[in-house]
Amino acid sequence: MSLGRLLVQEGHRVKGATTTAEKILLLASEGIEPFLIHISPEEEKLDDLSFFQCDVLVITIPPKVHLHPGTDYLFTLNRLIELAREYCIKKIIFISSTSVYGDVCGPVDEDTLPAPETLSGQILVQAEKRFTSADSFQTTVIRFGGLVGPGRDPGRFFAGKENSANGLAPVNLIHLDDCIGIVKEVIRKNFFGHTLNACSPHHPTRKDFYTHASLQAGLKVPQFINELTSWKVVNSKYIPGLLYTDFGFKKWYE
């Protein structure tokens, strides 16, 4: 929604898909052309296929592994790939996650081979491959770190908790403003056919960050164990200086 709102403000024609009729009016209120689209093994609801007549398709569907472990999710993505081919879409942005790396106890960047430890991370690796191996369009995969910003106040994540593990581990987060800015720059600079890590270059410890966030929110400060067990530092070779340099996360954290 936030990305669509910004693109509309900049004069772009934006179409938005939702699986629920309740969100149709919400999309329309932001100047986004709303479409009701639902794709699953049990049901397909495509009321207006003109949604797929577009220059760039941005896919931001998270895997819902609590239902059918990846099956429905990958089915949906395969169908979207079919529709992208049918409607000759040439550029796709697929939103993934830095969870594809797992905790390697060291730095990772785009040259690091994924080694996911969670089911959702494993499913995302499969999903990425399905888009990047397609030859009828170009895909840029953006692996976002943990999201913070409006509606996701990290001060509440650990507020008041005691003996939280791994207090010295670095955080790998990104502010919503940076997510929007990076996607916009990929489109503006036609930076397709790449895989990008999208994470703030600032990596305070869990203890420092969540203590600071709790204080900012006026909540009880959490207590962490001073230990460094599983961790990673997510770096990007492409984003700093190339796509987007004004990371709002640092300003927000300070």
Residue, then its C-alpha position, 0 to 999 in steps of 0.5 A: m500500500s505504501l509503495g503504491r501510494l508513493l508511485v501514485q503521488e509521483g504520477h504513475r498508474v498503479k494497480g493493486a491486487t487484494t484477496t479480500a473485498e474489504k480492501i477494494l475501497l481502501l486501495a481505491s481511496e489511495g488512487i490505486e486501481p483495485f483488483l480482486i485476485h485469489i489463487s490457490p489449489e482450491e479456488e481461482k478468482l480473477d475477476d479482471l485479468s487486465f491487472f496483468q497488463c503492466d510494465v512491472l509486476v511487484i510480488t509481495i506475498p509472504p509464505k503462509v507455512h502454518l497452513h500447507p507447508g509451502t504447497d499453496y504458496l508455490f502453487t500461487l507463484n507458479r500460476l503468477i508466472e504463467l500469467a506473467r508469460e501469458y500477458c507478456i510482462k517483462k519485469i518482475i520484482f519479487i520480495s524475499s527475505t534475508s532468512v534465506y541465509g540462516d545464522v552463519c555466525g558471520p557476514v553474508d552478502e549476495d554472493t553467499l549461498p542461501a542456507p535457510e534454517t526455517l521452513s519459510g526460508q526454504i520455501l522462499v529459496q524455491a520461490e526465488k529460483r522459479f522466478t530467476s530461472a524464467d526466461s520470458f521476463q527479468t526478475t529482481v529479487i529483493r531480500f529484505g531484513g526485518l521490517v520496522g516502521p509505522g505499524r511495526d514498533p520494535g519497542r513492543f517486541f521485547a518490552g518487559k521480557e527477561n533473560s532474552a537470549n543472544g543479547l550481543a547478536p547484531v540486528n539486521l533490520i530495515h525501515l519501511d521508508d527504505c523498503i519503498g525507496i529501494v523498490k522505487e529505485v530498482i524501477r527507476k533505474n531499470f535494475f532488473g536481473h539481480t538479487l539484492n540484500a536490502c538491510s540497514p548497514h547499521h547493526p547494533t546489538r539486540k540488547d542495545f537496539y531493543t532497549h533503545a526502542s523500548l525507551q522510545a516507546g515508553l515501555k519497560v526495558p527488556q533484559f538480555i543475556n550477554e551472549l553471542t550465539s547464532w547470528k549474521v551480519v547482512n551486507s549488500k554489494y549493490i544498494p549503498g551508493l548505487l540504488y539508494t543511499d539515504f537509509g532512514f533506519k539510522k535516523w529513526y534509530e538515533 
